[in-house]
């Protein structure tokens, strides 16, 4: 649901659906390592193909530089097999242990210092122990800083998610049967063990599967069949190199089913946006982090927690998925302009070379970077590290995202200045291996884009 172009983000999960308000009271410095990557398909501004590779994300623009149909804008691209040197120094091990101890201490407090958690997370949350799952939930506002209310909040939100699934993902006949069983069970409980005739459940003409009425429950159910099929196709291509997402094991199938439920439910709750190809890539890191939480209860409920956090994360960038808002102050073109402005403020020479000499405009490469929160540009572990910085930024995800995108250009400056349109587009469409910590430090040190600061989530 949109309000002034934004997702309606409730204090309680149920408010996403009209009439589903429970009406309870509201709770109160190493150098970068550059290696040339596999070439991607290159598209000239007029749409002429210069090369071709299957299974890659691409964004193709016409001569008028307008953003095309979002549903067709993305295709899968290969991720790099590695991301810079994999060696870990003794200093890094000690630093990780210190961060782990600091976070464990903060999470054990009655009142958590969220500012301190963000400060630690900005330097990278150590793997293991469920620290990243808890940190992300706190930074996304899904968990309150008051530790005492965590159990109550989680229980309420998980129950409401289960109810949303029951009402919106079951077919009308399944939903009718579930409700009927619940009514019968309630009647038997109230009457004791006294046997009696069961009441027949009437089905109105409007709820018949062959009904063509626009208000029919079956009409709405069939309407989303095509969306579900698109989601299924995209899920088959989500991180095919990871057993968590790919394969025919019951484990991977369960994870894909959880992602399918979340994406389909999001589409039904937000018809103005629906589902856009690529949203599966944004959801994947969240579900992975929550599912691998060492707390068994949290891991079991990863789907419900991921749904709410996915909604919260997209609320900061949902306008980028709305084609009708492309040319608005909150649309993707405006955000791309902010990136160009940020680059100009920090390196006018590189900005002029890309903008005027080679005419490699942000629309040709940064659309995917921004819309998918860089989830297609690096390997999975690096994505998690980058998201630590995105979520912990005091000025919001978009501010840090633009900083990182600008830093990605600055770190490739010498190669970009020596490249032409084709070479530069290849380079930026398949970003080379780089030391992620170095990249994030460059991003942090940039002169800020003060044109549009937003509060953190």
Secondary structure, DSSP 4 states (H G I P E B T S, - for coil): -EETTEE---SSGGGGSTT----PPP---PPP----------B-TT--BS---SS-------TT-----GGGT----PPPS--S-----HHHHHHHHHHHHHHHHHHTSSB--HHHHHHHHTT-PPSSTTHHHHHHHHHTTSS-SBGGGHHHHHHHHHHHHHHHHHHHTS-HHHHHHHHHHHHHHHHHHHHTT---PPPPPP--GGGSTT---TT-HHHHHHHTHHHHHHHHHHHHTTTTT-TTTSSSSHHHHHHHHHHHHHHHHHHHH-TTT---TTHHHHHHHHHHHHHT-SSHHHHHTHHHHHHHHHHHHHTTTGGGG-GGGTTSTTSHHHHHHHHHHHHHHH-HHHHHIIIIIS---GGGTHHHHHHTTTTTTS-HHHHHHHHHHHHH-TT-HHHHHHHHHHHHHHTTHHHHHT--HHHHHHHHHSPPP--HHHHHHHHHTSPP-TTS-----
